[in-house]
Amino acid sequence: MFQIMWWLYVLWPLGCWAALARTRLVGGIVGVALLGQAVVLIGLEYEWWPLLAAAELTVAYPFSSLLAILVGALAERRLHGRRPEEAESHRVGGATAALVCHAIVGVVVAAAYPLYLSGFAYYPSLAELPLPSGVVVERDSGTAGSCASHDCTRELSIGSTGHLSPTAVAARLRDSLTADGWTAGPSGSLQHPHGWLLDKRVVRAFITESPRGASVELVGPEYFGTPAQP
């Protein structure tokens, strides 16, 4: 059910513009702009690209798409004049009401997003871990790692492509994370924001030496307030 609602949220503006568009040129340009915004949201959902502002882009989507549709409607009005009201009043009225509802949904999502996220542990994306040169991921548990009541752990085995010692691999990885802005976290971990303004969760990395290089536990905890400090 949630996935159906999410896809409706993404495709809603495209359906409304399909009902409103009057010209191929303006209709196509706005359609491409709306499709591009939808693809950004889909990519964020399926982790094609990790962005700190993923939550903000998601809740801003109804308003950015509404702006694109408004610009398109005004451009078509300038080119072809006012719409024949009697012939298209029901279609325009329905699409307008749908867009207003979509914007209201965006406001509700923005208000509820932090509360919704606060009760869910999550598996961090591998793309959130910056790997330095000379090391490579040899094993990744993915979403098959352990997931307890308050956090989910993604287990990685990091090896060397240049015959580095386990100590050197672990040190190079820690240095890479620190240079990327990761800070000291609890229990000797390094942590980094998972989101920006609405998503206050953090990713934590626990790095230890292993016989072949380094073992990393990427942990996605629930968010209960300010990120834990060491």
N, C-alpha and C positions, 0 to 999 in steps of 0.2 A: 504493500500500500504506500509506504513512504517513497519508494522509487517511482511509482506512478505519479504521485504528487510532485516529486522533484522534476520529472520530465514535463509535466504540465507547466510548472513554474518557468522552465527554460523555453518551451515552445510557445507559450502564451503570446508574447509580442509578435512573433512571426505570423501566427494565425490572425491576429488583429490587423496587422498591416496588409495581409493578403486580402482582407475584406475591404480595406480602405483605399488601397492603391488604385490610381486611375490611369497612369501612364507607364509605359515600358521603361523609359529612361530613369525617371525619378524613382519609380517603383523598384527597379532593379538595383539602383544605388543604395537606397535605404534597406532593401532586402539583404544585400550583401553586408551592410554595416550591422544589421541585426543578427545575421547568421554568424558574423565574426564574434560578436559578443557572446552568442550562445556557445560557440566552440571554445571560447575562453573558459566559460563555466564548466563545460563538459571536461575539458582538460584538467581543471582543478579538481573536479570530482574523482577522476580516474588517475590522478597523480602523474599526468603527462609532463607537468612542469610545476615544481614547488614554488609558491610565492607566499611571503609573509602576510600579504594583504588578501589572502584568499577569502576570508570571511567578509571583509569589507567589499570586495568585488561582487560577492554573491548577493549581499543585501542592497547594493547600489544598482544592481541590474535592472529592476523595474523602472527606476528613474532615468537611467542612461538610455534605455530602450524607448521610454516614453518621449524623451527629448528628441531622439532620432526620428520617431514617428511624427512628432509635432513639426519638426523642420521639414520633413517630406511632405506633409499635408499642406503646409504654407507654401512650399515651392510649387506644388501642383495647382494650388489655388491661384498663384501669381501667373502661371502659364495658361491655365484653362478657365479661370474665373470660378465663381461659386458653384457648388454642387447643385444639381436639380433636387431640391429638398424633398418633394413629394415622392420621387422615384426611389431615393436612397435613404430616406429618413430612418427606417427601421435598421438597416445595416449599419449606418453611421452611429446611431444611438446605441446599438448593441455593442459595437466595437469600442466606443468611448466608455461605456459602463464597464466593460471587461478590463480596459486599461486602468481605470480608476480603482477597480477591485485589486488588480495586480499591484498597484502602488501601495494600497492599504496592506496587502500581504507583505510587501517589502518592509513597511514600518513595523509590522508585528514581528517579522523575522529578526529585524535589527534589535528590537527590544528583548526578544526571547533567546537570541543566539547565545549570549554568555551563560545564561542559566541552563540552556540545553546542553552546552558543551561541558558544564561543570560536573556532570554525573557520569561521564564516559571516559574510560581509559582508551587508548588508541595505539595502533602500531605505527611508529614513525616510518616515513618513507626513506628508502636508501639514498635518494637524491639529496636528503638533508645532511648527509655526512660527507664533507669535503675530503677527498683522498689526495694525499700528496703524491708526487712522482716517485716511482720506485716501489710502490706497494699496490696490492690488488686484492679484491675480495675473492677468497677461495671457496667460502661456503656462506650461505645466507639462509637462515631459517624462514625468512619471509613472515607471513602471517600464521605460520605453523608453530611459532615460538610460544612460550608460556604466557598466559594472560590471567593474572590474579584479580582479586576484587578491586584493586585500586591502581593497577598499572599493567601494561602489556610490554613484553620484552621481545625484541628482535635480536637474535644471536648471530654474530658474524665472526668468521675466521679470516684474519688479514695476513697475507703472506708477502714475501718480497720478490721482486723481479730481478734484483741485483745482488742476491746472496747476502742481504743484510742480516745482522743478528737479531734475535727477538727483542733485545733491549733497544736496538736502533730503530726497529720497526715501530715499537710502542712509543718511543720518544718522538719520532718523526710524525706520527699520527697526532700525538698530543700538541706538538708545535703547530701543525696544520690547523687544528681546531681552534687553538688560541689565536692564531693569526686571522682566522675567519670570524672572530668576535665571540667565540664561546668563552664562558666565564666559569669560575670554580663553583661547583654545586655540592650538595650533601654527599657524605660518605666517600669523598675523594673523586667524585664524578666531575665531568664538564657538562655545562648546560647551555642551551640556546633557545631563544623564543621560537615557538612553533607558529605563532601568529603575530598580529600587530595590535590593533586597538580592541577589537571585539573578542578575539581568541587569545586568552592569556596563558594558555598551556605552554609547557616547555618540553623540549627534547633533552634527555640526559644520556650521556655516554659514559659507561664504565669500562675502562681500558686496562687489561692485564696482559702480561707476557704469556706466550704459549710456546710449545716446542718448535712450531713452524713460523712464529712471528708474534701476532697479538690476537687476543680474543676481545671482542667488543660486544657489550650488551647495550643496545639502543632501547631506552625505556620511554614510553609515552604514558605519563601518569595522568590521573584526574587533576582537575584544577579546583582548589578549595579556597583560593584567595591569592595572596602574593606568593610568587615562586619561593620554594624552600631555599634557605641559605645554608652554607656549610657551618 
